[in-house]
Every structure is written in structure tokens, then in C-alpha cells.
């Protein structure tokens, strides 16, 4: 079976609820680090409702859109938690206001492009309307996830201590 066929099956075969569960599972894994827990709990959290957008938010096995560092004033975590709901965590409320200053259409496009660019296996949506969008962008910006970066840093420090 080719990659596109597998991708289509994954895209259509998963329910949005499964995708949301995957997103929260990723957050639980991140929260195993005391430093990350402390940083995230100090951020301002909100849910942005994107009901007016033409397309729905997509999610994947790597759903979080985060800044490279989480301890800077403009650091952020963006996480689709439903077809029309975006979890937002920021240190500076001005950053949240900047996000809200964009149209729902723009936010959905920005988030979906980031989520798809970071994914390399699975993408979840509630229907088939974004199939072409998915296959044009899937895995185009793949880099280490924040959790993978933390794990790599831990391994590096452990090896240096030996």
C-alpha cells in the first residue's frame, strides 16, 4: 500500500475525539519534566473559538505548535483541541491578543500548516474537505518535537557527565 493510501486511511479513519486524546497525551508526556511543568503552569491559558472559519482545524500525532523555547516573553503553545477550538498558552497576553487579531480563517490556515508540516505519519480531520491541503503539506517542516529536544538534551548532559 502506498503512502498516500495509508495517509488517506489515517486521515479519514480516525475520529476527532481520538485526535484530541492524542493531543492531551502529548501534553501529559511533556509534563513529566519539572522545568516544563513549572514553565507551562506560569503561562496564561485560554481556548480560542474559531467557529467562523471556512475550514476546520486539523490535528496529528504531533499536534502542538510551540516556540523553540518556552521561557521567553513571546513563547507560546498552540494546540488544536477540536475542529473549532484552539488551546493557547502564552507568557505575554499581548501575544494572545496578537493571535486574536487575526481572522479565524488566517489562524486556521497558520495552525493547520504548522501541524501538517511537523507531522510525518498521521493527520486527523472530521471529513475529507482538506485532503489536497493535507497531502501538499504533510511532513514538509519535520523537526524534533519539543519533547524529543528535551530528551536529546538530557542524553547529551548524561553522556557529558560520564
Secondary structure per residue as TSV (DSSP state, phi and psi in degrees):
chain	resnum	aa	ss	phi	psi
A	1	X	-	360.0	132.0
A	2	X	-	-77.6	167.6
A	3	X	H	-60.5	-41.6
A	4	X	H	-63.6	-43.1
A	5	X	H	-63.2	-42.5
A	6	X	H	-63.9	-42.1
A	7	X	H	-62.8	-42.9
A	8	X	H	-61.3	-43.4
A	9	X	H	-61.6	-42.2
A	10	X	H	-66.4	-42.1
A	11	X	H	-63.6	-45.1
A	12	X	H	-89.0	-24.4
A	13	X	H	-82.4	-13.2
A	14	X	S	-104.2	142.4
A	15	X	-	-84.4	155.7
A	16	X	H	-58.6	-36.5
A	17	X	H	-59.5	-38.9
A	18	X	H	-62.7	-40.3
A	19	X	H	-65.6	-42.3
A	20	X	H	-63.3	-41.8
A	21	X	H	-61.3	-40.2
A	22	X	H	-62.6	-40.9
A	23	X	H	-62.2	-46.0
A	24	X	H	-70.6	-28.9
A	25	X	H	-62.6	-40.8
A	26	X	H	-62.6	-41.7
A	27	X	H	-63.5	-42.0
A	28	X	H	-60.1	-41.0
A	29	X	H	-63.8	-41.6
A	30	X	H	-62.5	-35.3
A	31	X	T	-77.2	6.3
A	32	X	T	-77.7	-10.2
A	33	X	S	-97.0	125.9
A	34	X	H	-58.9	-41.4
A	35	X	H	-64.8	-45.4
A	36	X	H	-65.8	-40.6
A	37	X	H	-57.6	-49.6
A	38	X	H	-60.9	-44.8
A	39	X	H	-63.5	-47.3
A	40	X	H	-67.5	-38.7
A	41	X	H	-69.3	-20.9
A	42	X	T	-84.4	-7.5
A	43	X	S	-80.3	160.9
A	44	X	E	-88.2	126.0
A	45	X	E	-108.0	143.9
A	46	X	E	-157.0	164.8
A	47	X	E	-113.4	126.1
A	48	X	E	-99.3	125.2
A	49	X	E	-92.0	129.1
A	50	X	-	-120.2	46.0
A	51	X	T	-65.5	-25.4
A	52	X	T	-84.3	-3.1
A	53	X	-	-73.9	146.7
A	54	X	S	-67.8	-36.9
A	55	X	S	-111.8	162.9
A	56	X	-	-94.1	158.8
A	57	X	-	-68.0	142.8
A	58	X	-	-105.3	161.1
A	59	X	E	-139.0	175.1
A	60	X	E	-153.6	-172.7
A	61	X	T	-72.7	-10.6
A	62	X	T	-130.3	73.0
A	63	X	-	-83.3	-16.4
A	64	X	E	-80.0	137.4
A	65	X	E	-110.4	112.2
A	66	X	E	-132.3	153.8
A	67	X	-	-70.8	159.2
A	68	X	S	-62.7	-33.8
A	69	X	-	-120.7	145.8
A	70	X	S	-103.0	0.6
A	71	X	S	-107.1	11.7
A	72	X	S	-96.9	157.9
A	73	X	T	-56.9	-33.4
A	74	X	T	-98.5	15.7
A	75	X	-	-66.2	151.0
A	76	X	E	-154.6	157.3
A	77	X	E	-131.8	125.4
A	78	X	E	-122.5	132.1
A	79	X	E	-145.6	114.7
A	80	X	E	-62.6	127.3
A	81	X	E	-120.0	13.0
A	82	X	E	174.0	170.7
A	83	X	T	-60.0	-25.2
A	84	X	T	-131.1	17.7
A	85	X	E	-128.6	133.1
A	86	X	E	-124.5	120.6
A	87	X	E	-77.0	132.2
A	88	X	E	-129.1	128.2
A	89	X	E	-125.6	125.6
A	90	X	E	-140.1	155.7
A	91	X	S	-84.2	-38.2
A	92	X	S	-109.9	121.6
A	93	X	H	-60.7	-24.5
A	94	X	H	-61.5	-33.6
A	95	X	H	-66.1	-41.0
A	96	X	H	-63.2	-41.7
A	97	X	H	-63.9	-37.0
A	98	X	H	-61.2	-43.1
A	99	X	H	-61.8	-44.3
A	100	X	H	-68.7	-17.7
A	101	X	T	-75.3	-14.3
A	102	X	S	-84.8	152.4
A	103	X	-	-67.3	157.6
A	104	X	H	-58.0	-39.4
A	105	X	H	-59.0	-47.3
A	106	X	H	-63.9	-43.9
A	107	X	H	-62.2	-45.7
A	108	X	H	-60.4	-44.5
A	109	X	H	-62.6	-46.0
A	110	X	H	-61.6	-47.4
A	111	X	H	-66.1	-47.0
A	112	X	H	-60.4	-40.7
A	113	X	H	-62.6	-41.5
A	114	X	H	-67.4	-45.4
A	115	X	H	-62.0	-46.4
A	116	X	H	-68.4	-38.6
A	117	X	H	-63.5	-32.0
A	118	X	H	-87.1	-14.0
A	119	X	-	-84.7	152.5
A	120	X	S	-137.1	0.7
A	121	X	S	-130.6	-61.6
A	122	X	-	-124.4	139.3
A	123	X	E	-132.1	140.1
A	124	X	E	-120.4	134.7
A	125	X	-	-145.0	164.3
A	126	X	S	-85.7	-12.9
A	127	X	S	-155.8	-170.3
A	128	X	S	-94.7	4.3
A	129	X	T	-64.6	-20.7
A	130	X	T	-111.8	22.3
A	131	X	H	-55.0	-50.4
A	132	X	H	-63.0	-43.0
A	133	X	H	-56.7	-44.0
A	134	X	H	-61.9	-52.0
A	135	X	H	-72.4	-21.7
A	136	X	H	-74.0	-24.3
A	137	X	H	-119.4	-12.3
A	138	X	T	-56.3	119.4
A	139	X	T	74.0	13.4
A	140	X	T	-72.5	-21.6
A	141	X	T	-124.5	30.9
A	142	X	-	-59.8	125.8
A	143	X	-	-143.3	175.9
A	144	X	-	-62.4	137.2
A	145	X	-	-70.1	166.2
A	146	X	H	-60.2	-40.9
A	147	X	H	-62.4	-43.3
A	148	X	H	-63.4	-37.7
A	149	X	H	-63.1	-44.0
A	150	X	H	-62.4	-43.2
A	151	X	H	-63.5	-41.5
A	152	X	H	-63.5	-43.1
A	153	X	H	-61.5	-41.6
A	154	X	H	-62.3	-46.2
A	155	X	H	-61.6	-42.6
A	156	X	H	-62.2	-47.0
A	157	X	H	-63.7	-39.7
A	158	X	H	-63.8	-43.0
A	159	X	H	-67.1	-34.7
A	160	X	H	-69.2	-30.8
A	161	X	H	-76.0	-17.6
A	162	X	-	-79.2	360.0
